[in-house]
Amino acid sequence: MNGNTRRVNIVKFIIALGAAVIFMVPFFLVILNSVKPLDQIMTELLALPRTFEWGNYVEAWKQINMGRVMLNTIIVTGVSLFFILLLSSMLAYWMTRHRTVFSSIFEKLLIGSLLIPFATVMLSLVKTMSFLGLTTSLWGGILTYSGMCIAFGTFMMTGAVKAVPVELEESAELDGCNVYQVFFIIVFPLLRPTLLSLFVLDLFWIWNDYIVALTLLNTTELMTLQLAINKLFGLYSNQWNIALPAIVMSILPILVINVLMQKRIVSGVASGALKG
């Protein structure tokens, strides 16, 4: 390695380190202030805690009913992801391997739906969910998240399906497999890298979403984490000493998943990019 290359690598490292620090500062401040008393949070945002108020976490857990809203968030996110991954991969396989006039039109309509802003369908969505009796059920949020994400998921999965050799499917059919066995035994496992990429993207969005939750899950029994945390902020009072610990607890599950699956996430994203 010559001197110029070494200098370039050092500059790249410094830039990457600086970017990482900039992105981590807000997260560090949230953790730092989550153990401060309210008066110090309001007056000394950047200072170290004079006293560590670990009771903030206990109070946050009790005040927003963390166990309940965490369970609601896990159910809505998990079931939505199941439908998104399954239906997106199945639709992509059908549109790629069974080209007809109907599938071609459906593909264009599906991709065209990506251009429709959520605000334009919000009123009709609420009316439809109310008519179906789903505004007082977690299923309303699950079906909404699934419907909103399937179009983009299918768009991503189409490239992955095209990368699967058709010869593998033909060999399976010669061995007596039907179309469902071909898909679930042969094709679906080969889509794993792209499925993982889609899983991560939609996991972060659904877990942290506020708009859909506010529209369909705005009750004490159904509210999710982001909706419950927002309830701590009002016109006359902002309970930062409760909200910040709640934010930390809401981030932890995603952080754990990211740490445990980091290598698979990176390889999945890279593989999905290469297939695209």
C-alpha positions as CSV (number, residue, x, y, z in Angstrom):
1,M,0.0,0.0,0.0
2,N,1.6,3.3,-1.1
3,G,1.4,6.6,0.8
4,N,-1.4,8.1,-1.3
5,T,-3.6,5.1,-0.7
6,R,-2.9,5.1,3.0
7,R,-3.8,8.8,3.2
8,V,-7.1,8.2,1.3
9,N,-8.0,5.4,3.6
10,I,-7.3,7.6,6.7
11,V,-9.5,10.4,5.3
12,K,-12.3,7.9,4.6
13,F,-12.0,6.5,8.1
14,I,-12.2,10.0,9.7
15,I,-15.2,10.9,7.6
16,A,-17.0,7.6,8.4
17,L,-16.2,8.1,12.1
18,G,-17.4,11.7,12.1
19,A,-20.7,10.6,10.4
20,A,-21.1,7.8,13.0
21,V,-20.6,10.3,15.8
22,I,-23.1,12.7,14.4
23,F,-25.7,10.0,14.0
24,M,-25.1,8.6,17.5
25,V,-25.3,12.0,19.3
26,P,-29.1,12.2,19.4
27,F,-29.3,8.6,20.7
28,F,-26.7,9.3,23.3
29,L,-28.6,12.4,24.5
30,V,-31.8,10.5,24.8
31,I,-30.1,7.8,27.1
32,L,-28.2,10.5,29.0
33,N,-31.4,12.5,29.8
34,S,-33.6,9.5,30.5
35,V,-32.0,9.2,33.9
36,K,-32.2,12.9,34.9
37,P,-34.8,14.6,36.9
38,L,-37.2,16.8,34.9
39,D,-35.8,20.1,36.1
40,Q,-32.3,19.2,34.9
41,I,-33.6,17.9,31.6
42,M,-35.2,21.3,30.9
43,T,-32.2,23.4,32.0
44,E,-29.1,21.3,31.5
45,L,-29.7,19.2,28.4
46,L,-26.0,18.4,27.7
47,A,-24.8,18.1,31.3
48,L,-24.2,14.8,33.0
49,P,-26.9,13.7,35.5
50,R,-26.5,15.2,39.0
51,T,-28.5,12.2,40.3
52,F,-29.5,9.1,38.4
53,E,-33.3,8.8,38.5
54,W,-33.7,5.1,37.6
55,G,-37.3,5.5,38.8
56,N,-38.0,7.3,35.5
57,Y,-38.1,3.9,33.8
58,V,-40.4,2.4,36.4
59,E,-42.7,5.4,36.1
60,A,-42.7,5.3,32.3
61,W,-43.5,1.6,32.3
62,K,-46.5,2.2,34.6
63,Q,-47.7,5.4,33.1
64,I,-48.0,4.3,29.5
65,N,-48.8,0.7,30.3
66,M,-45.6,-0.4,28.5
67,G,-46.4,-4.2,28.7
68,R,-49.7,-3.7,26.9
69,V,-48.5,-1.2,24.2
70,M,-45.4,-3.3,23.6
71,L,-47.5,-6.4,23.0
72,N,-49.8,-4.5,20.7
73,T,-46.8,-3.2,18.7
74,I,-45.2,-6.7,18.5
75,I,-48.5,-8.3,17.3
76,V,-49.2,-5.6,14.7
77,T,-45.6,-5.6,13.4
78,G,-45.1,-9.4,13.4
79,V,-48.3,-10.3,11.7
80,S,-48.0,-7.5,9.2
81,L,-44.5,-8.6,8.3
82,F,-45.7,-12.2,7.9
83,F,-48.4,-11.2,5.4
84,I,-46.1,-8.7,3.6
85,L,-43.2,-11.2,3.1
86,L,-45.5,-14.1,2.1
87,L,-47.9,-12.3,-0.2
88,S,-45.1,-10.1,-1.8
89,S,-43.0,-13.2,-2.7
90,M,-46.1,-15.1,-4.0
91,L,-47.3,-12.2,-6.1
92,A,-43.8,-11.6,-7.5
93,Y,-43.5,-15.3,-8.4
94,W,-46.9,-15.4,-10.1
95,M,-46.3,-12.2,-12.1
96,T,-42.8,-13.4,-13.2
97,R,-43.5,-17.0,-14.0
98,H,-47.1,-16.8,-15.2
99,R,-47.2,-14.0,-17.7
100,T,-50.7,-13.2,-18.9
101,V,-52.6,-10.1,-19.9
102,F,-54.2,-10.1,-16.5
103,S,-50.9,-10.5,-14.5
104,S,-49.3,-7.7,-16.7
105,I,-52.2,-5.3,-15.9
106,F,-52.1,-6.2,-12.3
107,E,-48.4,-5.6,-12.1
108,K,-48.8,-2.1,-13.6
109,L,-51.6,-1.2,-11.2
110,L,-49.6,-2.5,-8.2
111,I,-46.5,-0.5,-9.1
112,G,-48.7,2.5,-9.9
113,S,-50.2,2.4,-6.4
114,L,-46.7,3.3,-5.0
115,L,-47.3,6.8,-6.4
116,I,-50.5,7.4,-4.3
117,P,-49.9,9.4,-1.1
118,F,-51.4,7.9,2.0
119,A,-53.2,11.2,2.8
120,T,-55.4,10.8,-0.3
121,V,-56.8,7.5,0.8
122,M,-57.0,8.1,4.6
123,L,-60.7,9.1,4.7
124,S,-61.8,6.2,2.5
125,L,-59.6,3.9,4.5
126,V,-61.2,4.9,7.8
127,K,-64.7,4.6,6.3
128,T,-63.9,1.1,4.9
129,M,-62.4,-0.1,8.2
130,S,-65.4,1.3,10.1
131,F,-67.8,-0.5,7.8
132,L,-65.9,-3.8,8.3
133,G,-65.8,-3.2,12.1
134,L,-62.0,-3.1,12.2
135,T,-61.5,0.3,13.8
136,T,-61.7,-1.4,17.2
137,S,-59.3,-4.3,16.4
138,L,-55.6,-4.7,15.8
139,W,-56.6,-6.3,12.5
140,G,-57.4,-2.9,11.1
141,G,-53.8,-1.8,11.6
142,I,-52.4,-5.2,10.4
143,L,-54.4,-5.1,7.1
144,T,-53.5,-1.4,6.5
145,Y,-49.8,-2.0,7.0
146,S,-49.8,-5.1,4.9
147,G,-51.8,-3.4,2.1
148,M,-49.5,-0.4,2.1
149,C,-46.3,-2.4,2.0
150,I,-47.2,-5.2,-0.4
151,A,-46.7,-3.1,-3.6
152,F,-43.1,-2.1,-2.7
153,G,-42.4,-5.6,-1.4
154,T,-43.6,-7.2,-4.7
155,F,-41.5,-4.7,-6.6
156,M,-38.4,-5.8,-4.6
157,M,-39.2,-9.5,-4.8
158,T,-39.7,-9.5,-8.6
159,G,-36.0,-9.0,-9.2
160,A,-35.2,-11.8,-6.8
161,V,-37.6,-14.2,-8.5
162,K,-36.1,-13.4,-11.9
163,A,-32.7,-14.4,-10.6
164,V,-33.8,-17.9,-9.7
165,P,-33.0,-20.3,-12.5
166,V,-36.1,-21.7,-14.2
167,E,-34.3,-25.0,-14.7
168,L,-34.6,-25.7,-10.9
169,E,-38.3,-25.3,-11.1
170,E,-38.6,-27.5,-14.2
171,S,-36.6,-30.2,-12.5
172,A,-38.8,-30.1,-9.5
173,E,-41.9,-30.4,-11.7
174,L,-40.4,-33.4,-13.5
175,D,-40.0,-35.0,-10.0
176,G,-43.7,-34.6,-9.4
177,C,-43.9,-31.3,-7.5
178,N,-47.0,-29.2,-8.0
179,V,-46.8,-25.4,-8.2
180,Y,-47.1,-24.8,-4.5
181,Q,-44.3,-27.3,-3.7
182,V,-42.1,-25.7,-6.3
183,F,-42.6,-22.3,-4.8
184,F,-42.3,-23.1,-1.1
185,I,-39.6,-25.9,-1.4
186,I,-37.5,-24.6,-4.3
187,V,-38.1,-20.9,-4.9
188,F,-38.9,-19.4,-1.5
189,P,-35.7,-20.5,0.3
190,L,-33.6,-18.9,-2.5
191,L,-35.4,-15.6,-1.9
192,R,-34.1,-15.4,1.7
193,P,-31.6,-12.5,1.2
194,T,-34.1,-10.2,-0.4
195,L,-36.8,-11.3,2.1
196,L,-34.4,-10.3,4.9
197,S,-33.8,-6.9,3.3
198,L,-37.6,-6.3,3.0
199,F,-38.1,-7.6,6.5
200,V,-35.7,-5.0,8.0
201,L,-37.1,-2.1,6.0
202,D,-40.7,-2.8,6.9
203,L,-39.8,-3.7,10.5
204,F,-38.3,-0.3,11.2
205,W,-41.2,1.5,9.4
206,I,-44.1,-0.3,11.0
207,W,-42.5,-0.3,14.5
208,N,-41.9,3.4,14.4
209,D,-45.0,4.5,12.5
210,Y,-47.4,7.0,14.1
211,I,-49.9,8.1,11.3
212,V,-51.6,4.7,10.8
213,A,-51.7,4.0,14.5
214,L,-53.2,7.5,15.2
215,T,-55.8,6.8,12.4
216,L,-56.9,3.3,13.3
217,L,-55.5,2.3,16.8
218,N,-56.2,5.4,18.8
219,T,-57.7,3.8,21.9
220,T,-56.3,2.8,25.2
221,E,-56.6,-1.0,24.4
222,L,-55.1,-0.8,20.9
223,M,-52.5,1.9,21.0
224,T,-48.9,1.1,20.0
225,L,-45.6,2.4,21.4
226,Q,-45.3,5.6,19.3
227,L,-48.9,6.6,20.0
228,A,-48.6,5.9,23.7
229,I,-45.3,8.0,23.9
230,N,-47.0,10.9,22.1
231,K,-49.7,11.0,24.7
232,L,-47.1,12.3,27.2
233,F,-46.9,15.6,25.3
234,G,-49.7,18.0,25.7
235,L,-50.5,21.7,25.3
236,Y,-49.6,22.6,28.9
237,S,-47.1,19.9,29.9
238,N,-44.4,17.8,28.4
239,Q,-43.3,14.8,30.5
240,W,-39.8,14.5,29.2
241,N,-38.7,12.5,32.3
242,I,-41.3,9.8,31.3
243,A,-41.1,10.1,27.6
244,L,-37.3,9.7,27.2
245,P,-37.1,6.4,29.2
246,A,-40.1,5.2,27.2
247,I,-38.3,6.0,23.9
248,V,-35.2,4.1,25.1
249,M,-37.4,1.1,25.9
250,S,-39.1,1.3,22.5
251,I,-35.7,1.4,20.8
252,L,-34.2,-1.6,22.6
253,P,-36.0,-4.5,20.8
254,I,-35.0,-3.0,17.4
255,L,-31.5,-2.5,18.6
256,V,-31.2,-6.1,19.8
257,I,-32.5,-7.4,16.5
258,N,-30.1,-5.2,14.6
259,V,-27.1,-6.4,16.7
260,L,-28.0,-10.1,16.5
261,M,-28.7,-10.1,12.8
262,Q,-26.2,-7.5,11.6
263,K,-24.1,-9.8,9.4
264,R,-27.2,-11.3,7.8
265,I,-28.8,-7.9,7.3
266,V,-25.6,-6.6,5.5
267,S,-25.3,-9.7,3.4
268,G,-29.0,-9.7,2.6
269,V,-28.9,-6.1,1.5
270,A,-25.8,-6.6,-0.6
271,S,-27.2,-9.8,-2.2
272,G,-30.5,-8.0,-2.9
273,A,-28.6,-5.1,-4.6
274,L,-26.6,-7.5,-6.8
275,K,-29.8,-9.4,-7.9
276,G,-31.5,-6.1,-8.6
